[in-house]
Amino acid sequence: MSADTDMTTTAALSAGERTARKDDPGTAPRRRRPGRLRRVGLPYLLLLPALLLELLVHLVPMVIGIVVSFKELTQFHIRDWGAAPWAGFDNYSLAVDFDAPVGEALLSSFLTTCLFTVLSVGLCWLLGVAAAVFMQETFRGRGILRTLFLVPYALPVYAAVITWSFMFQRDNGLVNHVLHDQLGLTGSPPFWLIGENSFIALLVVSVWKGWPFAFLIIMAGLQNIPKDIYEAAALDGAGVWQQVRRITLPALRPVNQVLVLVLFLWTFNDFNTPFVLFGKAAPEAADLISIHIYQSSFQTWNFGAGSAMSVLLLLFLLVVTGVYLWFTSRGRKATDA
């Protein structure tokens, strides 16, 4: 009995103390809140592994490449590249001296890459827009055709380019078999992997590999355009070309701005396609700057000069990207106004 009475008395006292604390205006109730550090820091903590991988994979090699560009790093110091003597800006002066053989070859490669990039990006975009607009109409077999269009983008790059290298063989390749043997368009089987035709071969492979990406992005952007607009334009007498020019292209402007930039960066930096198609020594007509820097670094063993060329390429791409984004943002603001 006494024990029950004591427990009841204790519970009553505890309840009375809690009531008194609530009634006391000077006593603030305690609330358990999650720590601010835990709430703010948890997203960054979850992103930390990805940031560390990005640091190791991209930033650290880039910093090392910049340091190497200021060193006289050749085959004589490759075992201990940190002990290579400093060259200052000599590697950069060698790369931009267009009167010297090294600078002249780099300038020729740069101009070839610019021409190749403009043609490849333009054709990829044009084919992507045409195919995406064509695929908006409903017809039998549209799903199968869409799948076939995406096959070049889904194939591994090395397998696809090696297949094209066999097709471009002079004596037993499929391209010469069709053009020369079947159609008789050439007087003799041309060489595609050497000489001036190597540029055409590289362009064909690049466009074949890249246009499905443009097709996929533009086709996704077309889904956001209401069909009612096209129906109203058709009732007003607008033809297919007028609908594309007045409705489709203006509506796809934000998509095209991102698409062109991505295609430009991918194409200008493309190394796998020329390397697999031509090997370590690309023909002069298809000497892209990526393969040219590789040859300058790993065939002449002048890693300092090759790193300086890479840094110059990085600066060029940063400037072009910044100017492009500035112009596109100005155009977007002018359109919104």
C-alpha positions in Angstrom: 0.0 0.0 0.0 2.7 2.5 1.0 4.6 1.8 -2.2 1.6 2.5 -4.4 0.9 5.6 -2.4 4.5 6.8 -3.0 4.3 6.2 -6.7 1.1 8.1 -7.0 2.5 10.9 -5.0 5.7 11.0 -7.2 3.6 11.0 -10.4 1.4 13.8 -9.1 4.4 15.9 -8.1 6.0 15.4 -11.6 2.7 16.4 -13.3 2.6 19.4 -11.0 6.1 20.4 -11.9 5.4 20.2 -15.6 2.2 22.3 -15.1 4.2 24.8 -13.1 6.9 25.0 -15.8 4.2 25.6 -18.5 2.6 28.3 -16.4 5.9 30.0 -15.6 6.4 32.7 -18.3 10.2 32.7 -17.6 10.6 29.1 -18.4 10.9 28.4 -22.2 10.0 25.0 -23.4 12.8 23.0 -24.9 12.4 21.8 -28.5 14.5 19.3 -30.2 15.5 20.7 -33.5 17.8 19.0 -36.0 21.2 20.7 -35.9 21.7 23.3 -38.6 25.1 21.8 -39.4 23.5 18.4 -40.0 20.7 19.8 -42.2 23.0 22.0 -44.3 26.0 19.8 -44.4 24.3 16.5 -45.3 23.8 17.2 -49.0 27.5 18.3 -49.3 28.5 15.1 -47.4 26.6 13.0 -49.9 28.2 14.8 -52.8 31.7 14.4 -51.4 32.6 11.1 -53.0 31.6 12.4 -56.5 33.6 15.6 -55.9 36.6 13.6 -54.8 36.4 11.5 -58.0 36.0 14.6 -60.1 39.0 16.1 -58.4 41.1 13.0 -59.0 40.0 12.3 -62.6 39.8 15.8 -64.0 41.2 18.5 -61.9 44.5 16.9 -60.7 45.6 15.8 -64.2 44.7 19.2 -65.6 46.9 20.9 -63.0 49.7 18.5 -63.6 49.4 19.2 -67.4 49.6 22.9 -66.8 52.8 22.4 -64.6 54.3 20.2 -67.3 53.7 22.8 -69.9 56.3 25.1 -68.1 58.9 22.3 -68.0 61.4 21.0 -70.5 60.1 17.5 -70.2 61.5 15.1 -72.8 62.5 11.5 -72.9 65.6 12.3 -70.8 63.5 13.3 -67.8 60.5 11.0 -68.1 61.5 8.8 -65.2 61.6 11.8 -62.8 59.4 14.4 -64.5 59.5 16.6 -61.4 63.2 17.1 -61.8 62.9 18.3 -65.4 64.3 21.9 -65.8 61.9 24.8 -66.0 61.4 26.2 -69.5 59.2 29.1 -68.6 57.1 30.2 -71.6 59.5 28.6 -74.2 57.0 25.8 -75.0 54.2 28.4 -75.6 56.5 30.5 -77.7 57.4 27.4 -79.8 53.7 26.5 -80.2 52.6 30.0 -81.4 55.6 30.7 -83.6 53.8 30.2 -86.9 56.9 30.9 -88.9 58.7 27.8 -87.4 57.8 24.3 -88.5 56.1 23.4 -85.1 53.9 26.4 -85.0 53.1 26.2 -88.7 52.0 22.6 -88.3 49.9 23.4 -85.2 48.2 26.3 -87.1 47.4 24.0 -90.0 46.0 21.4 -87.7 43.9 24.1 -85.9 42.4 25.4 -89.2 41.7 21.8 -90.3 39.9 21.1 -87.0 37.8 24.3 -87.3 36.7 23.4 -90.8 36.0 19.8 -89.7 34.0 21.0 -86.7 31.9 23.4 -88.6 31.0 20.9 -91.2 30.4 18.0 -88.8 28.3 20.0 -86.3 26.3 21.6 -89.2 25.5 18.3 -90.9 24.7 16.6 -87.6 22.3 19.4 -86.6 20.7 19.4 -90.1 20.1 15.7 -90.2 18.9 15.6 -86.7 16.3 18.4 -87.3 15.1 16.8 -90.6 14.8 13.3 -89.0 13.1 14.6 -85.9 10.5 16.7 -87.8 9.9 13.7 -90.1 9.3 11.4 -87.2 6.6 13.6 -85.7 4.1 12.3 -88.2 2.4 9.0 -87.4 3.0 6.2 -89.8 3.5 2.4 -89.7 6.9 1.4 -88.6 7.8 4.7 -87.0 9.0 3.0 -83.8 11.3 0.6 -85.7 12.7 3.5 -87.7 13.4 5.5 -84.6 15.3 2.6 -83.1 17.4 2.2 -86.3 18.2 5.9 -86.2 19.7 5.6 -82.7 21.9 2.5 -83.5 25.0 4.6 -84.4 24.8 6.5 -81.1 24.3 3.2 -79.2 27.2 1.3 -80.7 30.6 1.5 -79.0 32.9 4.0 -80.7 35.8 1.7 -81.3 33.7 -1.1 -82.8 31.9 1.4 -85.1 35.0 3.2 -86.3 36.9 -0.1 -86.9 34.0 -1.2 -89.0 34.2 2.0 -91.0 37.9 1.5 -91.5 37.3 -1.9 -93.1 34.6 -0.3 -95.3 37.0 2.4 -96.5 39.6 -0.1 -97.6 40.7 0.6 -101.2 40.7 -2.9 -102.7 38.1 -4.8 -100.7 36.1 -2.2 -98.9 32.3 -1.8 -99.2 32.5 1.9 -100.1 34.6 1.4 -103.2 32.7 -1.7 -104.1 29.5 0.3 -104.3 30.9 3.5 -105.8 33.3 2.0 -108.3 32.2 -1.6 -109.0 28.5 -1.2 -108.8 27.8 2.4 -109.7 30.9 3.2 -111.7 31.2 6.7 -110.3 35.0 6.7 -110.1 37.5 5.9 -112.7 39.6 3.9 -110.3 39.1 2.8 -106.7 40.1 5.9 -104.6 42.1 5.8 -101.4 40.0 6.9 -98.4 42.4 6.5 -95.5 45.3 8.4 -97.0 45.6 11.6 -99.0 43.0 14.3 -99.4 40.0 11.9 -99.3 40.9 11.1 -95.6 39.2 14.3 -94.6 35.9 13.2 -96.3 36.2 9.8 -94.7 36.7 11.3 -91.2 33.8 13.7 -91.8 31.5 10.8 -92.9 32.3 8.8 -89.8 31.9 11.8 -87.5 28.5 12.7 -88.9 27.3 9.1 -88.9 28.3 8.8 -85.3 27.0 12.2 -84.1 23.7 13.0 -85.8 21.6 10.5 -83.8 22.4 12.5 -80.7 21.1 15.6 -82.3 18.1 13.7 -83.5 17.4 12.4 -80.0 17.7 15.9 -78.3 15.6 17.7 -81.0 12.9 15.0 -81.0 12.6 15.4 -77.2 12.4 19.2 -77.6 9.6 18.8 -80.2 7.4 17.1 -77.6 7.0 20.4 -75.8 5.5 22.2 -78.8 1.7 21.9 -78.7 0.1 20.4 -81.8 -2.7 22.9 -81.7 -0.2 25.6 -83.0 0.5 23.5 -86.1 -3.2 22.9 -86.7 -3.9 26.6 -86.4 -1.1 27.4 -88.8 -2.3 24.8 -91.3 -5.8 26.3 -91.2 -4.2 29.7 -91.9 -2.6 28.3 -95.0 1.0 27.8 -93.7 2.9 25.1 -95.5 5.4 22.6 -94.0 8.4 24.8 -94.5 6.7 27.9 -93.1 5.6 25.9 -90.0 9.2 24.7 -89.5 10.6 28.2 -90.0 8.0 30.1 -88.0 7.1 27.6 -85.2 9.5 24.7 -84.9 12.9 26.5 -85.1 11.9 29.4 -82.7 10.5 27.0 -80.2 13.6 24.8 -80.4 16.0 27.8 -79.9 16.9 26.9 -76.2 17.4 23.3 -77.1 19.5 24.2 -80.2 21.7 26.5 -78.2 22.7 23.7 -75.8 22.9 21.1 -78.5 25.3 23.1 -80.8 27.6 23.9 -77.9 27.8 20.2 -76.8 28.4 19.0 -80.4 31.1 21.7 -80.9 33.0 20.6 -77.8 32.7 16.9 -78.5 33.7 17.3 -82.1 36.6 19.7 -81.6 38.1 17.5 -78.9 37.4 14.2 -80.7 40.4 11.9 -80.4 39.0 8.4 -80.6 37.6 8.7 -84.2 40.8 9.8 -86.0 43.0 7.6 -83.8 41.0 4.4 -84.5 40.4 5.3 -88.1 43.9 6.3 -89.1 46.2 5.0 -86.4 48.9 6.9 -84.7 49.9 8.9 -87.8 46.9 10.7 -89.3 47.1 12.0 -92.8 47.8 15.7 -93.2 44.3 16.4 -94.6 42.7 14.8 -91.5 45.2 16.1 -88.9 42.9 17.2 -86.1 44.4 19.1 -83.3 43.7 16.3 -80.7 45.7 13.8 -82.7 48.3 16.4 -83.5 48.9 17.1 -79.8 49.1 13.3 -79.2 51.7 13.0 -81.9 53.7 16.0 -80.6 53.8 14.5 -77.2 54.1 10.7 -77.5 56.0 10.4 -80.9 58.5 13.2 -80.5 58.7 12.7 -76.7 58.3 16.5 -76.1 55.7 16.4 -73.4 56.3 20.0 -72.4 55.4 21.3 -75.9 52.4 18.9 -76.1 51.2 20.1 -72.7 51.5 23.7 -73.8 49.4 23.0 -76.9 46.8 21.3 -74.7 46.6 24.4 -72.4 46.3 26.7 -75.5 43.5 24.4 -76.7 41.8 24.6 -73.3 42.0 28.4 -73.3 40.6 28.6 -76.8 37.6 26.4 -75.9 36.9 28.4 -72.8 36.9 31.7 -74.7 34.7 30.3 -77.5 32.3 28.8 -74.9 32.1 32.1 -72.9 31.5 34.2 -76.0 28.9 31.8 -77.3 27.0 31.7 -74.0 27.2 35.5 -73.8 25.7 36.0 -77.2 23.0 33.4 -76.7 22.0 34.9 -73.4 21.8 38.3 -75.0 19.6 36.9 -77.8 17.4 35.2 -75.2 16.9 38.4 -73.2 16.1 40.3 -76.4 13.5 37.7 -77.4 11.9 37.7 -74.0 11.8 41.6 -74.0 
